[in-house]
Amino acid sequence: MSQSGHSPQAGPSERGLSPVVGTVVLVAIVVLLATLVGAFAMGVGVPSSEPTTAVVELSYDDANDQLVVHHRSGEALADGTLVVRNESGVLARYTPTEFGVGETIEQNVSTATLRNSERVTVVWNPEGASTSGTVLVSTSTDTFGDFSANAAAHRGEVIYALNPSANVQTTHAVSVGVDSNMSGLDGVLVTYDQSDGSSVTIADIQGLGADTDGDGDIDRSLRDEVSSVDTLDSGHTLRIDVDQSATEYSPRANHTIIVKYANMTNPSDGSYSVEIRLDYQTGGDPVATGTLEIDD
């Protein structure tokens, strides 16, 4: 049987199907567009791009062993959770009804916890937010002072031990005034008559930086720029190197360089001379000479 050269043609029912499908698709697109426009108009499902304007600061009340959160300016915080944390985890959570300008929140935090922390961070998590929250402030623990209730008694001393007892491991604090402007700071060299620093590592540098306003606390931290720590002369000399390429700070006249480091072993009771050189790689005489007082 021979076959015709004509192609098969659609029947009436098939021809009517295409306009129906096209109409359904068009209606679906119109409905979808209307839904999206309505959502944007109502603000539904549209993430806010405006961060909180709250300005928060942290300080440490060493007399009461409390970390203090200060609301300095900007909008009040409400309907959310305020989280205070360090590298190890959460130190505190708050769900304030409203946390506004001039108000403070106090949290008991031991000095030991802060000595083992490099940074404390406050995060605001708005209620129902799907993100990780807004970091309000992240503060180096260098700025919290010496973490000691009697720190003020040692202001002005070139060197002291937080625990001045004989033959114990403790933290030493060094403060050296800058007489004239310097082009940079490549390190600090501390030379003891006695004392053993052979156990000190870079992890034991609790703070290094500049007191720029004369209050005895570090205002310009260089802790993150410490590149290496070495001990020489059977542990009697401690060398702390600073990566100058990583910081734009240059010591100014009337600034004070403060260094705090743990794991120093005190000598027996007595008074011991200590020499400190700043920018030691350039050589020269000691910038400061102090006396380390050790009790029996």
C-alpha positions as CSV (number, residue, x, y, z in Angstrom):
1,M,0.0,0.0,0.0
2,S,1.4,3.4,-1.0
3,Q,1.7,6.2,1.7
4,S,0.6,9.8,1.2
5,G,3.3,12.5,1.3
6,H,1.2,14.7,3.6
7,S,2.1,15.1,7.3
8,P,-0.5,14.2,9.9
9,Q,-2.6,17.1,11.1
10,A,-3.8,17.8,14.7
11,G,-7.4,17.2,15.4
12,P,-9.7,19.8,16.8
13,S,-9.1,18.8,20.5
14,E,-5.3,19.1,20.2
15,R,-5.5,22.5,18.5
16,G,-7.6,23.8,21.4
17,L,-5.1,22.7,24.0
18,S,-2.2,25.1,23.2
19,P,-4.1,28.3,23.9
20,V,-5.4,26.9,27.2
21,V,-1.9,25.9,28.4
22,G,-0.5,29.3,27.4
23,T,-3.3,31.1,29.3
24,V,-2.6,29.0,32.5
25,V,1.2,29.8,32.3
26,L,0.5,33.5,31.8
27,V,-1.9,33.6,34.8
28,A,0.6,31.8,37.0
29,I,3.3,34.4,36.0
30,V,1.0,37.3,36.7
31,V,0.1,35.8,40.2
32,L,3.8,35.2,41.0
33,L,4.7,38.8,40.1
34,A,1.8,40.2,42.1
35,T,2.9,38.2,45.1
36,L,6.5,39.4,44.9
37,V,5.5,43.0,44.4
38,G,3.2,42.7,47.4
39,A,5.9,41.1,49.5
40,F,8.4,43.9,48.8
41,A,5.7,46.6,49.4
42,M,4.8,45.0,52.8
43,G,8.5,44.4,53.7
44,V,7.7,40.7,54.1
45,G,10.6,38.3,53.4
46,V,13.0,41.2,52.6
47,P,16.1,41.2,54.8
48,S,16.9,44.5,56.3
49,S,20.2,46.0,55.1
50,E,20.3,48.6,57.9
51,P,22.5,47.5,60.9
52,T,21.9,48.6,64.4
53,T,23.2,52.0,65.2
54,A,23.9,51.2,68.9
55,V,27.3,52.1,70.1
56,V,28.5,49.8,72.9
57,E,31.8,49.8,74.9
58,L,33.4,47.2,77.3
59,S,35.4,47.8,80.4
60,Y,36.5,45.7,83.4
61,D,35.9,46.6,87.0
62,D,38.8,44.8,88.6
63,A,37.7,45.8,92.1
64,N,34.5,43.8,91.7
65,D,35.7,41.3,89.1
66,Q,33.0,42.4,86.7
67,L,32.9,42.9,82.9
68,V,30.8,46.0,82.2
69,V,28.8,46.6,79.0
70,H,28.1,50.3,78.4
71,H,25.5,51.6,76.0
72,R,27.0,54.9,74.8
73,S,24.8,56.1,72.0
74,G,22.5,55.1,69.2
75,E,19.3,53.1,69.2
76,A,18.0,51.1,72.2
77,L,18.3,47.4,72.0
78,A,15.0,45.4,72.5
79,D,13.4,42.2,71.3
80,G,16.5,40.2,71.0
81,T,19.5,38.6,72.8
82,L,22.8,40.2,73.8
83,V,25.6,37.7,73.8
84,V,29.0,38.3,75.5
85,R,31.6,35.8,74.5
86,N,35.4,35.1,74.3
87,E,37.3,32.5,72.3
88,S,36.2,29.7,74.6
89,G,32.5,30.3,74.4
90,V,29.6,32.3,75.8
91,L,30.3,34.3,79.0
92,A,26.7,35.7,79.3
93,R,23.4,36.0,77.6
94,Y,20.8,38.8,78.1
95,T,17.3,39.4,76.7
96,P,16.8,43.0,77.8
97,T,13.3,44.6,77.7
98,E,15.2,47.6,76.5
99,F,18.9,48.5,76.8
100,G,19.3,52.2,76.1
101,V,21.8,55.0,76.2
102,G,23.5,55.5,79.6
103,E,22.6,52.0,80.8
104,T,25.1,49.3,81.8
105,I,25.1,45.6,82.2
106,E,27.5,44.0,84.7
107,Q,28.7,40.4,84.5
108,N,30.8,38.6,87.0
109,V,33.9,37.4,85.2
110,S,37.0,36.2,87.0
111,T,40.4,37.7,86.3
112,A,41.7,34.2,85.5
113,T,39.1,33.9,82.7
114,L,40.3,37.2,81.2
115,R,43.9,36.3,81.5
116,N,43.2,33.3,79.3
117,S,41.3,35.4,76.8
118,E,42.6,37.6,74.0
119,R,39.3,39.2,73.0
120,V,35.8,39.7,74.4
121,T,33.0,40.3,71.9
122,V,29.4,41.5,72.3
123,V,26.9,40.3,69.6
124,W,23.3,41.5,69.2
125,N,20.9,38.9,67.8
126,P,17.5,40.4,66.9
127,E,14.5,38.2,67.7
128,G,13.7,35.9,64.8
129,A,16.8,36.8,62.8
130,S,18.2,34.1,60.6
131,T,21.7,35.5,60.6
132,S,24.5,35.1,63.1
133,G,23.8,38.6,64.6
134,T,25.6,42.0,64.6
135,V,28.9,42.4,66.3
136,L,28.5,45.6,68.4
137,V,32.0,45.6,69.9
138,S,35.1,43.3,69.9
139,T,37.6,44.4,72.5
140,S,41.2,43.2,73.1
141,T,41.6,42.2,76.8
142,D,44.8,44.4,76.7
143,T,42.6,47.4,77.2
144,F,41.2,46.1,80.5
145,G,44.3,47.0,82.6
146,D,46.3,44.6,84.7
147,F,43.3,42.5,85.9
148,S,44.4,43.1,89.5
149,A,42.7,45.0,92.3
150,N,46.0,46.5,93.3
151,A,47.1,47.6,89.8
152,A,46.7,51.2,90.6
153,A,49.2,50.9,93.4
154,H,51.9,50.0,90.8
155,R,51.2,52.9,88.4
156,G,54.5,54.6,87.6
157,E,56.7,51.6,88.4
158,V,59.0,50.3,85.6
159,I,58.4,46.7,86.6
160,Y,56.5,44.6,89.1
161,A,55.2,41.1,89.6
162,L,51.5,40.5,90.1
163,N,52.4,37.9,92.7
164,P,55.6,39.2,94.4
165,S,56.2,36.0,96.4
166,A,59.6,34.3,96.1
167,N,60.1,31.4,93.7
168,V,56.6,31.3,92.2
169,Q,55.5,31.6,88.5
170,T,53.5,34.7,87.9
171,T,52.9,37.6,85.5
172,H,55.3,40.5,85.2
173,A,54.3,43.9,84.0
174,V,56.7,46.5,82.4
175,S,56.0,50.2,81.8
176,V,58.5,52.3,79.9
177,G,57.9,56.0,79.2
178,V,58.9,57.3,75.8
179,D,61.0,60.5,76.0
180,S,61.0,61.5,72.3
181,N,59.2,60.4,69.1
182,M,60.3,57.1,67.6
183,S,60.1,55.9,64.0
184,G,58.7,52.5,65.0
185,L,58.9,49.7,67.5
186,D,60.6,46.5,66.5
187,G,60.5,44.9,69.9
188,V,61.2,44.9,73.6
189,L,64.2,43.5,75.4
190,V,63.9,42.9,79.2
191,T,67.1,41.9,81.0
192,Y,66.9,40.6,84.6
193,D,69.6,40.3,87.2
194,Q,67.7,37.2,88.4
195,S,64.3,35.7,87.4
196,D,63.7,32.8,85.0
197,G,61.8,33.5,81.8
198,S,62.7,30.2,80.0
199,S,59.0,29.1,80.2
200,V,57.6,32.2,78.5
201,T,56.2,31.7,75.0
202,I,54.3,34.0,72.6
203,A,51.0,32.6,74.1
204,D,52.1,34.1,77.5
205,I,52.1,37.7,76.2
206,Q,49.0,39.0,77.9
207,G,49.4,42.5,76.6
208,L,51.7,44.8,74.6
209,G,50.9,48.3,73.5
210,A,50.9,52.0,74.3
211,D,49.2,54.0,77.0
212,T,48.6,57.2,75.0
213,D,46.6,59.2,77.6
214,G,48.5,58.5,80.8
215,D,45.8,56.5,82.6
216,G,48.0,53.4,83.0
217,D,46.0,51.2,80.6
218,I,46.8,50.1,77.1
219,D,45.0,52.3,74.5
220,R,46.8,51.2,71.4
221,S,47.3,47.4,71.4
222,L,50.2,45.8,69.5
223,R,49.5,42.3,70.9
224,D,48.4,40.9,67.5
225,E,51.7,42.2,66.0
226,V,54.0,40.2,68.3
227,S,55.8,37.9,66.0
228,S,58.1,35.9,68.3
229,V,59.4,35.5,71.9
230,D,62.8,34.2,72.8
231,T,64.7,33.8,76.1
232,L,68.5,34.2,76.3
233,D,71.1,34.0,79.0
234,S,69.6,31.0,80.8
235,G,66.2,32.7,80.9
236,H,67.5,36.0,82.4
237,T,66.7,38.0,79.1
238,L,63.4,38.1,77.4
239,R,63.2,39.2,73.8
240,I,59.8,40.1,72.3
241,D,59.7,40.9,68.6
242,V,57.1,43.1,67.0
243,D,56.3,42.9,63.2
244,Q,56.6,46.6,62.2
245,S,55.2,45.9,58.8
246,A,51.9,44.9,60.4
247,T,51.4,48.1,62.4
248,E,51.4,51.8,61.6
249,Y,52.1,52.7,65.2
250,S,55.2,54.7,66.1
251,P,55.8,55.6,69.8
252,R,55.3,59.3,70.5
253,A,56.8,61.4,73.3
254,N,54.9,61.0,76.5
255,H,53.4,57.6,75.5
256,T,54.2,54.7,77.8
257,I,54.9,51.2,76.4
258,I,53.3,48.5,78.5
259,V,54.1,44.8,78.3
260,K,52.6,42.0,80.4
261,Y,53.7,38.4,80.2
262,A,53.0,35.3,82.3
263,N,55.1,32.2,83.3
264,M,57.9,34.3,84.7
265,T,59.6,32.6,87.7
266,N,60.5,35.0,90.5
267,P,63.8,34.7,92.2
268,S,64.3,34.5,96.0
269,D,63.3,37.4,98.1
270,G,65.2,40.6,97.5
271,S,65.5,43.6,95.2
272,Y,66.7,43.0,91.6
273,S,67.7,45.4,88.8
274,V,66.0,45.1,85.5
275,E,66.9,46.8,82.2
276,I,64.4,47.5,79.4
277,R,65.3,48.4,75.8
278,L,62.6,49.5,73.3
279,D,63.3,49.1,69.6
280,Y,66.2,47.0,70.8
281,Q,67.5,45.9,67.3
282,T,68.9,49.4,66.8
283,G,71.1,48.9,69.9
284,G,71.9,51.7,72.3
285,D,71.6,52.1,76.1
286,P,68.6,50.8,78.1
287,V,65.5,53.1,77.9
288,A,64.6,52.4,81.5
289,T,66.0,50.6,84.6
290,G,63.7,49.4,87.3
291,T,63.7,47.3,90.4
292,L,61.8,44.1,90.8
293,E,60.8,43.7,94.5
294,I,60.3,40.1,95.7
295,D,59.0,39.1,99.1
296,D,59.8,36.1,101.2
